Amino acid sequence: HDAIDRRTKVFLADNEVEQEMLRRDRKWFIARALERMEQK
């Protein structure tokens, strides 16, 4: 049971990191898109 608990915590931590990376990518993507729109 302990091992499963530990694995779940690691999985959740990895998922949080992934979510943070996606959030950063989205911010970068939006910033790029806005820059492109302003250039037109």
N, C-alpha and C positions, 0 to 999 in steps of 0.2 A: 504493500500500500504506500509505503514511503517513497519507493522508486517512482511510482505512477505520479504521486504528488509533485515530486521534484521535476519530472518530465513535463508535467502540465505547467509548472511555473516557468520553466525554460521556454516552452512553446509560447506562453503568453508574453514573455519578455521579448522573444524574437518577433512576435506579431506586432508588439508596440513599436519596436524599432522600424519594422516594415511600414507601419502606418505613418510614422514620423517622416520616413524617407519619401513616401508617396505625397505627403502634405508639402514637403519641401519642393519636390518635383513639380507639383501643381502650381505652387507659388511662382517658381521659375518660369514655367510654361505660360502662365497668365501674364507675367511681366514681359516676356518676349512678345506675346501676342499684342499687348498694349503698345509696346514700342513700334511694332510693325504697323499698327493702325495709325499711330501718330505720324509715321513717315509718309503715308499716302497723301 
